[in-house]
Amino acid sequence: MLSRIACGPGHRGSGVPTVGNVHEIALDSEPTARVAYVDFEPVAVAHAEQILAGHRTVTITRADLRDPASVLGAPGVADLLDLDRPVALLMIAVLHFVADPAAREALDHYRAALAPGSVVAISHVSDDHDEPEVAEQVRGAAAGYANSATPLLLRSRAELRSLVGDLELVPPGLVDVRDWPDPQPGTSGAGGYGLVARLP
C-alpha cells in the first residue's frame, strides 16, 4: 500500500486536485494507494471535495501545514493513513510560502511522525541559479508577491538541502525540477529545485 500526504501548490496546502495530480498518478500505479490532501484555503477544499467525491481512498482536509498536530490528527489523514508504515510526504510548491522557523519546525514534526522508509519530497522556487536570466525571472516573480498576503520566500540550494537535515537524498539529489528524475541537457532551468529525502 502506498500512502501520501500531499501539501502544495496552494498557500499552505495542496491546491485543487486536477487532471494528472497525485491521486491519479498514485492510483494508476497502485490501485490500493491512499492519498490525503491538505489545504488551508476553504475554496480550494470545497472544489477538491467535489472533484474527489466517490474516491474512498482519497481525502481532502482543511488544515494549515504549519500545525502538524492538526494535520496528522485530522480524520481525513489519521483515519486514512497508517503512519506506522512508510508514507510519502509531498511538500510541492508550498514551502516557499512558509518562513523559518515555522517551515523547519513543521518538517521536524512531520519527520518525527513518519515511519522508517518514508520519504519527504520538496519542490521550491529559488534564485540560486547558474543562469542569470533564470535567477532574475525568479526575483521578478518574488517581487510580484512581495505585498501580497502570501509573499514568496526564496531559499538557496544550501538552505533547501538543510530543510531535510541529515536525511539521505534519493538520486539524483537536489536538482532543478526540470532535471527530476532525469537530466534534460540543453534546457533552461525552471526557477526551482526538487529533492526527495528518505528516512532511515
Secondary structure, 3 states (H helix, E strand, C coil): CCEEEEECCCCCCCCCCCCCCHHHHHHHHCCCCEEEEEECCHHHHHHHHHHCCCCCCEEEEECCCCCHHHHHHCHHHHCCCCCCCCCEEEEECCHHHCCCCHHHHHHHHHHHHCCCCCEEEEEEECCCCCCHHHHHHHHHHHHHHCCCCCCCCCCCHHHHHHCCCCCEECCCCCEEHHHCCCCCCCCCCCCEEEEEEECC
